[in-house]
Amino acid sequence: DGVPATILTDEMALTAILRNLLSNAIKYTDSGEVRLSVGTFPGRVEIQVSDTGTGIPAGQLERVFEEFYQVPGAKRGGTGLGLPYARKLAGLLDGELSLTSEVGRGTAAVLSLPHGTPSAGTIVLADDDASFRQVLRAMLAGTADRLIEAADGAQALAAVAAEGVDLILADLQMPGVDGKTLLDRLPAGLPAIVITGHDEPAPPRAAALLRKDELTRERLAFTIRRVIRGTR
């Protein structure tokens, strides 16, 4: 399939994973090539880093993901922390990192990530700033099947009580019933994402926190997909 123009993921985490995989491939390849390729499949995108280096014995393929473990005889330096860290980051992206290898012929590392626009069902958007709600409305096009706007926490709670709601997006600073009170009064199984313009930690009830001044359509969609997947 064609390579996607956009992947909904965390840019810093993905960059760290690829930097690690490419660095390893270059370190263990004395001749031949190191290649990065991308392919799409139903519901996922696969990024592969392959090399023609020394390779890894079959019995060591999972052990290299153990912290501080190094393949005996490799003698190429390093701490043994790179691949374990890369796999942990892949898990945070709802992805998987795997290796295939043949001694003397090279190694292929495959990072598989979920792909596609998330479907979040009915979303309640609680923010007293009507202009920002309009911005979010545009960002949520294609993600929200239905969007209910609320100017404060009380309106959001009324919508939750009256409708079948799948997700809450809430500002923290609102008149009357503010965001923290709203979150405290939500049903236990209903996920909520805080979107705030203030520099403060996420309330315990929030599944994620996003900053208004750093918000993009891609970052919002990635966060929604991660939160929705975590509740299913």
VOPAGU-2260 file (C-alpha; in pm, 1 decimal, decimal comma):
REM VOPAGU-2260
SITE   aa  ch    i         X         Y         Z
SITE  ASP   A    0       0,0       0,0       0,0
SITE  GLY   A    1     102,8     364,5     -34,4
SITE  VAL   A    2     300,3     531,9     240,0
SITE  PRO   A    3      77,7     754,4     461,1
SITE  ALA   A    4     141,9    1127,2     453,3
SITE  THR   A    5      62,2    1155,2     825,5
SITE  ILE   A    6      92,4     917,1    1120,0
SITE  LEU   A    7    -103,0     997,2    1435,4
SITE  THR   A    8     155,7     938,2    1705,4
SITE  ASP   A    9     392,2    1109,8    1946,7
SITE  GLU   A   10     666,7    1271,7    1739,3
SITE  MET   A   11     931,3    1275,1    2014,9
SITE  ALA   A   12     879,5     910,8    2109,3
SITE  LEU   A   13     879,7     794,7    1746,4
SITE  THR   A   14    1197,0     994,9    1676,2
SITE  ALA   A   15    1369,7     838,7    1978,2
SITE  ILE   A   16    1276,4     486,4    1864,4
SITE  LEU   A   17    1397,0     538,5    1507,5
SITE  ARG   A   18    1718,4     707,8    1621,7
SITE  ASN   A   19    1791,2     406,2    1840,3
SITE  LEU   A   20    1716,7     150,3    1567,9
SITE  LEU   A   21    1917,7     334,1    1303,1
SITE  SER   A   22    2210,5     386,0    1540,6
SITE  ASN   A   23    2218,2      14,1    1624,3
SITE  ALA   A   24    2195,8     -83,3    1259,2
SITE  ILE   A   25    2485,8     143,6    1163,4
SITE  LYS   A   26    2694,9      29,1    1460,5
SITE  TYR   A   27    2672,2    -339,8    1365,7
SITE  THR   A   28    2702,8    -301,0     987,3
SITE  ASP   A   29    3058,0    -292,5     850,9
SITE  SER   A   30    2956,8    -327,4     485,5
SITE  GLY   A   31    2640,8    -334,7     275,8
SITE  GLU   A   32    2349,6    -112,8     369,5
SITE  VAL   A   33    2108,5      15,2     631,2
SITE  ARG   A   34    1758,8      75,7     499,6
SITE  LEU   A   35    1444,9     236,2     644,0
SITE  SER   A   36    1113,0     148,2     479,6
SITE  VAL   A   37     747,1     216,4     560,6
SITE  GLY   A   38     434,1      23,0     465,0
SITE  THR   A   39      66,2      43,7     554,7
SITE  PHE   A   40    -167,2    -242,5     638,3
SITE  PRO   A   41    -528,6    -250,0     761,5
SITE  GLY   A   42    -530,9     -54,1    1086,2
SITE  ARG   A   43    -154,9     -18,7    1121,3
SITE  VAL   A   44     164,3     120,4     972,7
SITE  GLU   A   45     495,4     -67,6     984,5
SITE  ILE   A   46     834,3     103,5     990,0
SITE  GLN   A   47    1124,8    -131,2     923,6
SITE  VAL   A   48    1494,1     -67,6     979,8
SITE  SER   A   49    1702,4    -340,4     815,2
SITE  ASP   A   50    2076,9    -389,5     783,7
SITE  THR   A   51    2332,1    -631,1     640,2
SITE  GLY   A   52    2536,9    -640,6     959,5
SITE  THR   A   53    2659,8    -905,9    1198,3
SITE  GLY   A   54    2313,8   -1030,9    1296,5
SITE  ILE   A   55    2189,1   -1174,5    1623,6
SITE  PRO   A   56    2172,9   -1546,0    1715,0
SITE  ALA   A   57    1817,8   -1682,2    1724,9
SITE  GLY   A   58    1834,0   -1751,6    2097,6
SITE  GLN   A   59    1926,4   -1392,1    2172,6
SITE  LEU   A   60    1645,4   -1210,4    1986,6
SITE  GLU   A   61    1428,6   -1158,6    2293,5
SITE  ARG   A   62    1714,9   -1127,4    2539,0
SITE  VAL   A   63    1839,6    -809,8    2368,8
SITE  PHE   A   64    1522,0    -643,7    2500,4
SITE  GLU   A   65    1635,2    -712,0    2858,0
SITE  GLU   A   66    1797,4    -415,9    3030,8
SITE  PHE   A   67    2180,3    -421,9    3030,8
SITE  TYR   A   68    2194,4    -742,1    2823,9
SITE  GLN   A   69    2450,7    -751,4    2544,2
SITE  VAL   A   70    2503,4   -1028,2    2288,8
SITE  PRO   A   71    2818,8   -1222,6    2386,8
SITE  GLY   A   72    3111,6   -1141,2    2163,7
SITE  ALA   A   73    2950,3    -836,7    2002,7
SITE  LYS   A   74    3203,9    -591,8    2152,1
SITE  ARG   A   75    3056,1    -282,1    1988,8
SITE  GLY   A   76    3008,2     -74,7    2303,9
SITE  GLY   A   77    2677,5      52,4    2435,5
SITE  THR   A   78    2490,6       8,1    2762,7
SITE  GLY   A   79    2233,1    -255,4    2673,1
SITE  LEU   A   80    1953,1      -7,5    2744,0
SITE  GLY   A   81    1868,6     116,5    2394,2
SITE  LEU   A   82    1643,0    -161,3    2268,2
SITE  PRO   A   83    1457,8    -209,6    2601,3
SITE  TYR   A   84    1387,7     164,4    2604,7
SITE  ALA   A   85    1274,3     159,4    2241,5
SITE  ARG   A   86    1032,2    -127,6    2312,1
SITE  LYS   A   87     887,8      56,3    2613,6
SITE  LEU   A   88     832,6     365,7    2400,2
SITE  ALA   A   89     664,2     150,7    2133,7
SITE  GLY   A   90     425,4      21,1    2399,0
SITE  LEU   A   91     341,2     376,5    2505,3
SITE  LEU   A   92     247,0     442,9    2142,1
SITE  ASP   A   93      16,5     136,1    2147,1
SITE  GLY   A   94     264,2     -28,8    1912,8
SITE  GLU   A   95     498,6    -326,6    1903,1
SITE  LEU   A   96     870,8    -360,7    1832,0
SITE  SER   A   97    1008,9    -692,1    1707,9
SITE  LEU   A   98    1330,6    -826,9    1557,1
SITE  THR   A   99    1422,4   -1090,0    1301,4
SITE  SER   A  100    1784,4   -1172,9    1232,2
SITE  GLU   A  101    2032,8   -1414,9    1083,6
SITE  VAL   A  102    2393,1   -1430,9    1197,7
SITE  GLY   A  103    2625,9   -1290,9     933,8
SITE  ARG   A  104    2341,2   -1166,0     712,7
SITE  GLY   A  105    2179,5    -887,0     911,0
SITE  THR   A  106    1884,3    -780,3    1123,4
SITE  ALA   A  107    1541,7    -628,9    1060,1
SITE  ALA   A  108    1361,7    -431,7    1331,5
SITE  VAL   A  109     990,5    -374,6    1272,4
SITE  LEU   A  110     793,5    -105,9    1456,0
SITE  SER   A  111     419,3    -162,5    1414,4
SITE  LEU   A  112     192,9     130,2    1508,4
SITE  PRO   A  113    -184,5     175,0    1496,4
SITE  HIS   A  114    -291,3     382,0    1199,3
SITE  GLY   A  115    -600,6     570,6    1095,4
SITE  THR   A  116    -833,8     834,4    1233,6
SITE  PRO   A  117    -993,9     727,2    1563,0
SITE  SER   A  118   -1371,7     706,6    1599,0
SITE  ALA   A  119   -1466,7     844,6    1938,8
SITE  GLY   A  120   -1847,3     833,4    1921,4
SITE  THR   A  121   -2021,8    1110,6    2114,9
SITE  ILE   A  122   -1793,8    1373,2    2267,7
SITE  VAL   A  123   -1890,8    1645,2    2515,2
SITE  LEU   A  124   -1673,1    1953,4    2481,9
SITE  ALA   A  125   -1681,3    2172,1    2794,6
SITE  ASP   A  126   -1516,5    2515,2    2764,9
SITE  ASP   A  127   -1648,3    2862,9    2838,5
SITE  ASP   A  128   -1451,6    3009,0    2544,2
SITE  ALA   A  129   -1684,1    2986,6    2242,5
SITE  SER   A  130   -1405,3    3070,9    1996,7
SITE  PHE   A  131   -1187,9    2787,4    2126,3
SITE  ARG   A  132   -1481,8    2547,3    2105,8
SITE  GLN   A  133   -1506,2    2643,7    1738,9
SITE  VAL   A  134   -1136,5    2561,9    1690,7
SITE  LEU   A  135   -1182,5    2223,4    1855,7
SITE  ARG   A  136   -1494,9    2155,6    1652,6
SITE  ALA   A  137   -1285,3    2183,1    1337,0
SITE  MET   A  138   -1010,1    1962,5    1482,6
SITE  LEU   A  139   -1262,3    1693,1    1576,0
SITE  ALA   A  140   -1414,0    1666,5    1228,4
SITE  GLY   A  141   -1393,8    1301,2    1128,5
SITE  THR   A  142   -1316,7    1189,1    1485,2
SITE  ALA   A  143   -1638,9    1271,6    1671,2
SITE  ASP   A  144   -1955,2    1107,1    1540,3
SITE  ARG   A  145   -2144,6    1362,5    1745,7
SITE  LEU   A  146   -2021,7    1670,2    1932,4
SITE  ILE   A  147   -2210,2    1830,8    2222,6
SITE  GLU   A  148   -2083,4    2171,9    2333,5
SITE  ALA   A  149   -2109,9    2294,2    2691,2
SITE  ALA   A  150   -2016,4    2637,9    2825,3
SITE  ASP   A  151   -1947,1    2509,8    3177,7
SITE  GLY   A  152   -1931,5    2196,9    3389,7
SITE  ALA   A  153   -2300,1    2205,1    3479,3
SITE  GLN   A  154   -2406,3    2191,9    3113,7
SITE  ALA   A  155   -2157,9    1909,8    3052,5
SITE  LEU   A  156   -2296,3    1705,6    3342,9
SITE  ALA   A  157   -2650,7    1759,9    3216,3
SITE  ALA   A  158   -2546,6    1631,8    2873,7
SITE  VAL   A  159   -2382,9    1325,5    3028,7
SITE  ALA   A  160   -2698,8    1250,9    3225,0
SITE  ALA   A  161   -2925,1    1290,3    2921,4
SITE  GLU   A  162   -2714,4    1139,3    2641,6
SITE  GLY   A  163   -2499,5     836,5    2572,2
SITE  VAL   A  164   -2154,8     998,1    2595,3
SITE  ASP   A  165   -1822,6     829,3    2510,3
SITE  LEU   A  166   -1565,5    1097,9    2594,1
SITE  ILE   A  167   -1529,8    1431,8    2774,5
SITE  LEU   A  168   -1297,3    1712,6    2667,0
SITE  ALA   A  169   -1283,7    1974,3    2941,3
SITE  ASP   A  170   -1114,3    2301,7    3027,0
SITE  LEU   A  171   -1022,1    2342,8    3393,8
SITE  GLN   A  172   -1100,1    2712,2    3441,3
SITE  MET   A  173   -1475,4    2762,1    3389,6
SITE  PRO   A  174   -1731,5    2969,1    3581,1
SITE  GLY   A  175   -1968,3    2789,3    3815,1
SITE  VAL   A  176   -1888,4    2418,4    3797,8
SITE  ASP   A  177   -1522,6    2417,0    3693,5
SITE  GLY   A  178   -1330,7    2141,4    3518,7
SITE  LYS   A  179   -1197,8    1970,8    3830,7
SITE  THR   A  180   -1545,8    1951,3    3983,0
SITE  LEU   A  181   -1683,8    1824,3    3653,4
SITE  LEU   A  182   -1428,4    1544,3    3643,1
SITE  ASP   A  183   -1501,1    1446,2    4002,7
SITE  ARG   A  184   -1872,9    1411,7    3923,5
SITE  LEU   A  185   -1839,0    1206,0    3605,4
SITE  PRO   A  186   -1937,1     836,7    3598,7
SITE  ALA   A  187   -1638,8     618,2    3685,9
SITE  GLY   A  188   -1601,8     457,1    3343,0
SITE  LEU   A  189   -1629,3     771,7    3132,6
SITE  PRO   A  190   -1285,9     887,4    3004,5
SITE  ALA   A  191   -1195,1    1255,9    3017,1
SITE  ILE   A  192    -917,4    1460,2    2856,7
SITE  VAL   A  193    -825,6    1799,7    3002,5
SITE  ILE   A  194    -737,6    2074,1    2752,9
SITE  THR   A  195    -606,8    2376,3    2939,9
SITE  GLY   A  196    -422,6    2699,9    2882,6
SITE  HIS   A  197    -267,5    2691,7    3229,9
SITE  ASP   A  198      55,2    2525,1    3339,0
SITE  GLU   A  199     -71,5    2275,1    3594,0
SITE  PRO   A  200     -64,5    1898,2    3642,4
SITE  ALA   A  201    -346,9    1676,6    3524,2
SITE  PRO   A  202    -613,1    1603,6    3788,2
SITE  PRO   A  203    -610,2    1239,0    3902,8
SITE  ARG   A  204    -941,9    1174,1    3726,3
SITE  ALA   A  205    -811,8    1288,2    3385,7
SITE  ALA   A  206    -693,3    1026,8    3136,5
SITE  ALA   A  207    -466,2    1283,6    2966,6
SITE  LEU   A  208    -383,4    1653,8    2964,2
SITE  LEU   A  209    -314,8    1871,6    2659,6
SITE  ARG   A  210    -197,9    2232,7    2647,4
SITE  LYS   A  211    -402,8    2471,7    2433,7
SITE  ASP   A  212     -96,4    2654,6    2303,1
SITE  GLU   A  213      60,0    2325,4    2184,6
SITE  LEU   A  214    -253,0    2162,7    2046,6
SITE  THR   A  215    -266,9    2030,2    1690,9
SITE  ARG   A  216    -524,5    1818,5    1511,9
SITE  GLU   A  217    -278,8    1529,0    1500,3
SITE  ARG   A  218    -185,8    1550,0    1869,2
SITE  LEU   A  219    -552,2    1564,8    1969,9
SITE  ALA   A  220    -644,9    1267,8    1750,0
SITE  PHE   A  221    -351,8    1061,5    1879,6
SITE  THR   A  222    -445,5    1133,5    2242,0
SITE  ILE   A  223    -811,1    1048,1    2181,6
SITE  ARG   A  224    -717,6     719,0    2016,3
SITE  ARG   A  225    -485,7     626,1    2304,4
SITE  VAL   A  226    -748,0     711,2    2566,2
SITE  ILE   A  227   -1031,9     532,8    2383,1
SITE  ARG   A  228    -818,8     221,6    2326,7
SITE  GLY   A  229    -733,6     217,2    2696,4
SITE  THR   A  230   -1101,6     191,6    2792,4
SITE  ARG   A  231   -1187,4     -98,7    2558,8
